[in-house]
Amino acid sequence: MRLPCPFCGPRDLAEFACRGEVGPDRPDPAAPDAQARFVDYLHDRTNPAGRAREYWRHAAGCRRWLVVERDTKTHEVFAVRLAQGGGS
């Protein structure tokens, strides 16, 4: 699979590191049920088969965080854009 980095052009997948799906938002630590929300936030992911948005870092290139929209079954890439806030 090749990813089209907006800064470096098309590159082999070996240059990238995947962080996982985009979202959900980080829970409020002051919420009364904060512990349960953080457990869900850390461990309960949808892991969809099909179209998904994921964070990828171009580790062996420009080192920027990207949001990649792709099909997890076919690996077809639909869009790649810069992640706001660095993706961390």
Summary of the structure (lengths in Angstrom):
residues: 88
radius of gyration: 14.7
end to end distance: 23.5
largest distance: 46.3
contacts: 206
relative contact order: 0.26
helix: 19%
strand: 38%
